[in-house]
């Protein structure tokens, strides 16, 4: 994995006090956490390294790779087939148990839901918050793309028979992307699934920012996901369409011929800047203004872009920020590399950013690096800009050799950034950028972003006595608690944290300890490290990652000889932590702050993805028709023991159990819920002729007791006798 690239040490932005004096805190939104997975980049450190180095992460597949993933050989022979894509490796993997899904549910759950859940978790951790104890009134604003998995699930009759049509819908439909995050992470603010085609995720950021300013929530997750398929798969180029003929995206270039499809996911955590500064959040950038427009009928066709309202979106966003558009030093464009799209977008931007000197504003498009991520395109662009601001570096747009003459860049305020370059501080004092995202159908979004204000240092609240002890005994010893769901995840986490602590811009050990204690969800596999400085902590974490003697991860006593004193009782607390206890960490004499640290190393197994069946061959020459299916027979009566086994098997199938459940396992402990209960009521009636009330599943019964109660409720003779008695009564009357 790529090592974290240190953030550039540049002159900080104006501090919070000056921003407040200018009245800028009232409408500013802080980006306090981010996460993302993009083509060629399993995390944001790798994403930045690729962007900085001008890497094109679009993959050219071999014929063998495409065939192995189910491509039709006839399609590959087509002259318009392009074997390229911004492929997201590992998109079929999911840490299902962490999020409370059984195997059956995890396999049915759309890969977009899986990725967005993991990214929401990671974004909250990046903000220094425990994902299962997020701030009150946290909202969710996300969207996604159509997927092959969703279409295949809705046409799979066997899957519907197994888990029920309603369960399929809530596990695969895009409208449930936001509610699943709110439900699994316990977030009680507004929960909206947003759909504006290609501008979806930046529209989600706009809506989240508006909700924060209106007081509808105090923290918000915003972003998007797009994984139309997890397979290695090319596409078909159509003359005049949006996709490139050669598998490369060249925004603004004279050889531009369209974009390339790609997959990815990104989430940002937003708070009002005033709240973020007051609470000591790690502000990564500031959203100063946002705006949303639609082209309406002011364009040549439904799918065509329009100049007027693209211009309006940019002008309104900068107006909302209280700034002139000419204050920008960079604009991340939608930049699909289509002749019409690039020309119209540049014309709109030239009109919006009028007043800036020629070539004063750099422009670029991340689609040249990773392809067009559809619903996740906007958040991929936003995260790129935040990373550039943090590193004071302009990342290049790749595949550009010579700007297209028709664009007349020399008559605009823009220049294409085609190589890495420092981002110098402007005379105005703050680095600022615009981000545009445009959706088919005409929804245009523009966001104004500026670098984070200088973060104040920890207040000097250490008592005089503690200061004297520090002078006498050296730096304070800190305890760094770690936990994960598996041993492998724990060692991976320790290794990532060790690398982060060796970085030139590593946070203080006190801040690291504070974040690990308060900003991570406790899990079963645990370890801890005692250290008094980052170098010592990094060495001990490396030992843990490499399996060398270190504090235990399984609750057993420390394997190394204990020669250290138990400073402030920290070792005793560490041993309690190893045993799975709830630890009341000591009050910190310093001012521990939330900081951005490596997030949980998800490494779940593959749960696959459903695929649409290939078209069936034409009927044989004889043209014989398939015989009509025989009418279904009534369920046969089974011996009680056989029936109990069959009912138990049905329960296990619906709950995704791999084998017999432990005797004490209850329905809810096995992952059951009300929708599964509705499905089981129907299956029991259809398969066994057993009618049971849904309330039976709400009782605190083990699965064995539940199966026995279900079988015991089957009393057909009593029901028939009652019906006969009722008919006799009618006949008598």
SVG drawing of the C-alpha trace seen along z (x, -y; Angstrom):
<svg xmlns="http://www.w3.org/2000/svg" viewBox="-82 -42 96 81">
<polyline fill="none" stroke="black" stroke-width="0.4" points="0.0,0.0 1.2,-3.5 2.7,-5.2 1.0,-8.5 2.4,-11.5 3.2,-14.2 1.2,-17.4 3.3,-20.3 4.6,-22.6 3.3,-25.9 2.2,-29.2 -1.1,-28.6 -4.3,-30.3 -5.5,-33.2 -6.4,-32.1 -9.9,-31.6 -9.9,-34.9 -9.4,-36.9 -12.1,-34.9 -14.5,-35.5 -13.7,-39.2 -14.6,-39.3 -17.9,-37.6 -17.0,-34.5 -17.8,-31.9 -21.6,-32.4 -21.9,-30.8 -18.8,-28.7 -18.8,-24.8 -15.8,-22.8 -14.8,-19.6 -13.5,-17.7 -13.2,-14.1 -12.9,-12.4 -12.7,-8.9 -12.6,-7.5 -11.7,-4.6 -11.0,-5.3 -9.4,-3.4 -5.8,-2.6 -6.3,-4.0 -7.6,-2.0 -7.3,-5.0 -6.8,-8.8 -3.0,-8.6 -2.7,-6.5 -5.2,-8.8 -3.1,-11.8 0.1,-10.1 -1.4,-9.2 -2.8,-12.7 0.4,-14.4 2.5,-12.1 0.2,-12.4 -0.8,-8.8 -3.6,-7.6 -5.4,-4.9 -7.6,-3.8 -6.9,-0.1 -6.5,1.6 -7.8,5.2 -6.4,8.2 -8.8,10.5 -8.0,13.2 -9.1,10.9 -12.3,10.0 -13.2,13.6 -12.4,14.7 -14.9,12.1 -17.7,13.4 -17.4,11.3 -19.0,12.7 -16.2,13.5 -18.4,12.1 -18.6,8.7 -14.8,8.6 -14.5,9.1 -16.7,6.1 -14.8,3.2 -16.3,0.6 -15.4,2.5 -12.9,0.7 -11.3,2.9 -10.7,0.1 -12.3,-1.2 -11.5,-3.0 -11.8,0.2 -12.2,0.4 -10.3,3.4 -12.0,5.3 -15.4,3.7 -16.9,7.1 -15.4,7.4 -17.3,6.4 -16.8,6.6 -20.4,7.8 -20.2,8.9 -19.0,5.5 -22.2,4.0 -24.5,6.7 -25.3,8.5 -25.4,12.2 -24.0,14.0 -27.2,14.2 -28.0,10.5 -24.4,9.5 -24.5,11.4 -27.8,9.8 -26.7,6.3 -25.7,4.2 -21.9,3.5 -22.7,-0.2 -24.3,0.1 -21.4,2.1 -18.8,-0.4 -20.8,-3.4 -21.2,-1.9 -17.5,-1.3 -16.6,-4.7 -19.1,-6.4 -17.4,-4.6 -13.9,-5.6 -14.9,-9.2 -16.2,-9.5 -13.0,-7.9 -10.9,-10.4 -12.8,-13.2 -11.8,-11.7 -15.2,-10.3 -16.3,-6.8 -18.6,-5.7 -20.9,-4.1 -21.1,-7.1 -21.2,-9.9 -22.3,-13.4 -26.0,-14.0 -28.1,-15.1 -25.9,-13.7 -27.5,-13.8 -26.7,-11.6 -26.9,-13.0 -25.6,-10.5 -26.5,-9.0 -25.5,-6.2 -25.7,-4.9 -27.8,-2.1 -26.0,1.2 -26.0,4.6 -26.4,6.2 -29.6,4.4 -31.1,5.2 -30.1,8.9 -31.5,9.1 -34.9,7.8 -35.2,10.4 -33.9,13.3 -36.9,15.5 -34.9,17.9 -33.5,15.0 -37.0,13.6 -38.2,17.1 -35.2,17.3 -35.3,13.9 -38.5,12.1 -39.1,9.4 -39.2,6.6 -35.9,7.7 -34.4,7.6 -35.6,4.1 -34.2,2.6 -30.9,4.4 -30.3,3.2 -32.3,0.1 -30.5,-3.2 -33.2,-4.9 -32.0,-3.0 -28.4,-4.1 -28.8,-6.8 -31.2,-5.0 -28.8,-2.0 -26.0,-4.3 -28.3,-6.0 -29.6,-2.7 -26.3,-0.8 -24.4,-3.8 -27.3,-5.1 -27.4,-8.5 -30.6,-10.4 -30.4,-13.5 -32.0,-13.8 -31.3,-10.9 -31.7,-11.7 -30.7,-9.7 -29.9,-12.2 -30.2,-11.6 -29.1,-14.2 -27.2,-11.9 -23.5,-12.8 -23.8,-15.7 -25.3,-13.6 -22.5,-13.6 -21.7,-17.3 -25.5,-18.1 -25.4,-16.0 -22.7,-18.2 -24.7,-21.3 -27.8,-19.9 -25.8,-18.9 -24.3,-22.4 -27.7,-24.0 -29.1,-21.7 -26.2,-22.6 -26.8,-26.3 -30.5,-25.9 -29.9,-24.0 -31.5,-20.8 -28.4,-18.9 -25.2,-19.6 -22.9,-17.1 -23.5,-15.7 -22.1,-12.9 -22.2,-13.7 -21.0,-11.9 -21.7,-9.3 -20.9,-5.9 -20.8,-4.4 -20.1,-0.8 -22.2,0.3 -20.3,3.6 -17.6,5.2 -16.3,7.1 -13.4,6.2 -15.4,5.0 -14.9,2.7 -17.5,0.6 -18.8,0.0 -17.8,-3.3 -20.6,-5.0 -19.8,-7.7 -21.2,-11.0 -21.6,-9.4 -19.8,-10.5 -17.3,-7.6 -13.8,-7.8 -12.8,-5.6 -9.4,-4.8 -10.0,-4.3 -8.5,-7.6 -10.1,-10.8 -8.4,-14.0 -10.2,-17.1 -9.6,-20.3 -7.1,-18.5 -7.1,-18.8 -7.5,-15.0 -10.3,-14.9 -12.9,-12.3 -15.0,-11.6 -14.7,-10.1 -14.2,-6.6 -16.5,-4.9 -15.2,-4.4 -16.1,-3.2 -15.5,-4.7 -16.9,-6.0 -16.2,-9.1 -17.7,-10.6 -16.9,-13.9 -17.9,-14.9 -19.2,-18.4 -19.8,-20.7 -20.5,-24.4 -17.0,-25.9 -17.8,-27.8 -18.7,-24.5 -15.7,-22.6 -13.3,-25.2 -15.0,-25.4 -14.9,-21.6 -11.3,-21.1 -12.2,-19.2 -9.4,-18.5 -10.6,-21.0 -9.2,-19.8 -10.8,-22.6 -13.6,-25.1 -16.6,-25.3 -17.4,-29.0 -20.3,-28.8 -22.4,-26.5 -25.1,-26.9 -27.4,-24.7 -29.2,-25.4 -30.8,-23.6 -30.6,-24.4 -34.4,-24.1 -35.2,-24.5 -32.2,-26.8 -30.3,-24.1 -30.5,-22.3 -31.6,-18.9 -32.3,-17.1 -28.9,-15.6 -27.0,-18.7 -25.4,-21.1 -26.3,-24.8 -24.1,-27.9 -26.5,-30.3 -27.2,-28.2 -23.7,-26.8 -22.6,-30.4 -25.3,-31.2 -24.3,-28.3 -20.7,-29.5 -21.6,-33.2 -24.2,-32.4 -21.8,-30.1 -19.1,-32.8 -21.7,-35.4 -22.8,-33.1 -19.2,-33.0 -19.0,-36.8 -16.2,-36.7 -15.7,-37.6 -15.1,-34.6 -11.8,-36.1 -10.6,-35.3 -10.1,-31.7 -6.7,-30.4 -8.0,-27.0 -11.2,-25.5 -11.8,-21.7 -14.1,-21.3 -16.6,-18.6 -14.3,-18.1 -15.7,-15.0 -13.5,-15.6 -16.5,-15.7 -16.2,-18.4 -19.6,-19.9 -19.3,-19.5 -15.9,-21.0 -16.7,-23.9 -19.9,-24.8 -18.4,-24.4 -15.4,-26.6 -17.7,-29.3 -19.8,-29.3 -16.7,-29.4 -15.2,-32.3 -18.4,-34.3 -18.5,-33.5 -14.9,-34.2 -14.6,-37.4 -12.3,-39.9 -9.5,-37.5 -6.3,-38.1 -5.5,-35.8 -4.2,-32.4 -4.5,-33.4 -6.7,-30.5 -5.6,-26.9 -8.2,-24.3 -8.2,-20.5 -10.4,-17.4 -9.8,-14.3 -11.7,-12.3 -8.4,-12.2 -6.9,-10.2 -9.8,-7.8 -12.5,-8.1 -16.1,-9.4 -17.5,-8.1 -21.0,-9.1 -22.8,-9.7 -19.4,-9.8 -17.8,-12.2 -18.4,-15.3 -17.1,-14.1 -14.0,-12.7 -13.3,-16.2 -14.0,-17.8 -11.6,-15.5 -8.9,-16.1 -9.2,-19.9 -9.0,-19.4 -5.9,-17.3 -4.3,-20.0 -5.1,-22.7 -3.6,-20.6 -0.4,-20.0 -0.2,-23.5 0.3,-21.6 -1.6,-21.7 -2.0,-18.2 -1.9,-17.8 -4.6,-16.8 -3.1,-13.9 -3.3,-12.9 -3.2,-16.5 -0.6,-17.5 -2.1,-20.6 -5.3,-22.5 -7.9,-22.4 -7.8,-25.6 -11.6,-25.9 -11.6,-26.5 -9.7,-29.7 -8.0,-29.4 -5.8,-32.4 -9.0,-34.6 -10.0,-33.2 -8.7,-33.6 -7.8,-29.9 -4.8,-27.6 -4.8,-23.8 -2.7,-22.5 -0.8,-19.7 2.2,-19.2 2.6,-19.2 3.2,-22.7 3.4,-24.5 0.3,-26.4 1.7,-29.7 -0.2,-31.8 -2.0,-34.7 -1.7,-38.3 -5.1,-38.1 -3.7,-35.6 -5.9,-32.4 -5.8,-29.6 -9.3,-29.2 -10.8,-27.0 -14.1,-26.2 -15.5,-22.8 -18.1,-22.2 -20.3,-19.2 -22.8,-18.9 -25.6,-16.3 -27.3,-14.9 -30.7,-16.5 -29.2,-19.9 -28.5,-20.0 -25.4,-22.1 -23.5,-22.5 -20.6,-24.7 -18.8,-24.7 -16.3,-27.3 -13.5,-25.7 -10.6,-27.3 -7.8,-26.0 -8.3,-25.4 -7.6,-28.2 -4.6,-27.8 -5.4,-25.3 -4.6,-26.8 -2.1,-24.9 -3.2,-23.0 -4.1,-25.4 -1.5,-25.5 -3.8,-24.0 -1.2,-21.6 -1.1,-22.2 2.1,-23.6 2.8,-20.4 2.4,-18.3 4.8,-20.7 7.4,-20.2 7.0,-16.4 7.4,-16.7 10.6,-18.7 11.9,-16.1 10.9,-12.8 10.6,-13.7 7.7,-13.4 4.4,-12.1 3.7,-8.4 0.6,-7.8 -1.4,-4.6 -2.5,-3.9 -5.4,-1.4 -6.1,0.4 -8.9,2.9 -10.2,4.7 -12.5,7.5 -9.7,9.9 -6.0,10.4 -5.1,9.6 -7.0,6.3 -5.3,5.4 -1.8,5.9 -2.6,4.0 -4.0,1.1 -0.8,1.1 1.4,0.9 -0.6,-2.0 -0.5,-3.9 3.3,-3.3 3.8,-4.7 1.7,-7.8 3.6,-8.5 6.9,-8.5 5.6,-11.2 7.2,-14.7 3.8,-16.2 2.8,-13.5 0.4,-14.8 1.4,-14.9 1.3,-11.7 -1.2,-13.2 -3.6,-13.9 -3.1,-10.4 -3.9,-8.9 -7.0,-11.0 -8.3,-10.2 -7.7,-6.4 -9.5,-6.5 -12.5,-8.5 -12.7,-8.3 -12.7,-4.5 -15.4,-1.9 -14.1,0.8 -13.9,4.3 -13.1,7.7 -9.4,8.2 -7.3,5.7 -3.9,4.4 -2.3,1.4 1.1,-0.4 2.7,-2.5 5.1,-5.2 6.3,-8.7 7.1,-10.0 6.0,-9.3 9.2,-7.5 8.9,-5.0 5.2,-4.5 6.0,-3.8 8.6,-1.2 6.3,0.6 3.5,0.5 5.8,1.9 6.7,4.7 3.0,5.5 2.4,5.4 5.3,7.8 4.4,10.2 7.3,9.4 6.9,9.3 4.4,6.5 1.3,6.1 -1.0,9.0 -4.0,8.8 -6.0,11.6 -6.3,10.8 -3.3,12.9 -0.6,11.4 2.1,9.4 4.7,11.7 7.7,9.5 9.4,9.1 7.8,6.2 10.5,3.9 8.6,0.6 6.9,-1.0 3.1,-1.2 3.0,-5.0 -0.2,-6.5 -1.8,-3.0 -1.8,-3.0 -0.6,0.6 -3.4,1.7 -5.8,0.0 -4.2,1.6 -4.6,5.1 -8.3,4.3 -8.6,3.2 -7.2,6.5 -9.7,8.4 -12.6,6.7 -13.6,4.5 -15.0,1.0 -12.2,-1.3 -12.6,-4.7 -9.6,-6.5 -7.9,-9.0 -8.7,-12.7 -6.1,-14.2 -4.1,-17.0 -3.1,-18.3 -5.6,-19.2 -5.9,-16.1 -7.6,-17.0 -9.2,-14.9 -6.7,-14.4 -6.8,-12.6 -5.3,-9.1 -5.3,-5.9 -8.8,-4.4 -10.0,-0.9 -8.4,1.5 -11.5,3.2 -10.5,6.6 -13.8,8.5 -14.3,11.5 -15.7,11.4 -19.5,11.5 -19.6,11.4 -22.2,9.5 -25.1,10.7 -24.8,10.5 -27.5,10.4 -27.8,13.6 -26.6,13.7 -29.3,13.7 -30.6,17.3 -29.9,19.0 -32.6,19.1 -35.0,22.1 -33.9,25.2 -35.0,25.7 -37.8,28.0 -39.1,25.2 -40.6,27.5 -42.3,25.6 -41.6,26.2 -44.4,28.1 -46.6,26.1 -45.7,26.4 -47.9,28.7 -50.1,26.9 -48.4,26.8 -49.6,29.5 -50.7,28.8 -47.8,29.3 -47.5,32.9 -47.9,33.8 -44.6,34.6 -43.7,36.5 -43.2,34.1 -39.4,34.8 -39.0,34.3 -41.1,31.2 -39.1,29.7 -35.9,30.3 -37.3,28.7 -38.5,25.6 -35.1,25.3 -33.4,25.5 -35.7,22.7 -34.9,20.6 -31.2,21.1 -31.5,20.3 -33.3,17.1 -30.9,16.0 -27.8,16.9 -26.5,19.5 -23.8,21.8 -24.5,24.7 -26.6,25.6 -27.0,22.7 -25.8,22.9 -28.6,24.0 -28.9,20.6 -29.0,18.6 -32.2,16.5 -33.9,15.3 -32.7,11.7 -29.2,12.8 -28.9,14.7 -29.6,11.5 -33.4,11.8 -35.6,8.7 -39.2,7.8 -38.8,8.0 -37.2,11.4 -40.1,12.4 -42.6,11.3 -40.8,13.3 -40.7,16.4 -44.4,16.1 -45.1,16.3 -42.6,19.2 -44.1,21.2 -47.6,20.8 -46.5,21.6 -44.1,24.4 -45.6,26.2 -49.2,24.9 -48.4,23.5 -50.0,20.2 -48.1,18.5 -48.6,15.0 -45.7,12.6 -45.7,11.8 -44.2,15.3 -40.9,14.0 -40.9,11.1 -40.8,13.4 -37.4,14.1 -37.1,17.7 -34.1,19.7 -34.2,21.0 -34.9,24.5 -37.8,23.3 -39.0,21.2 -39.0,24.2 -40.9,26.3 -43.5,23.6 -44.0,23.3 -44.4,27.0 -46.7,27.2 -49.0,24.5 -49.8,26.8 -53.1,28.3 -54.9,29.0 -57.5,31.3 -58.7,28.7 -59.0,26.1 -60.9,28.6 -63.2,29.5 -63.9,25.8 -64.7,25.2 -67.0,28.3 -68.8,27.1 -69.3,23.6 -70.6,25.1 -73.0,27.4 -74.3,24.4 -75.0,22.5 -76.7,25.6 -78.9,26.0 -80.0,22.3"/>
</svg>
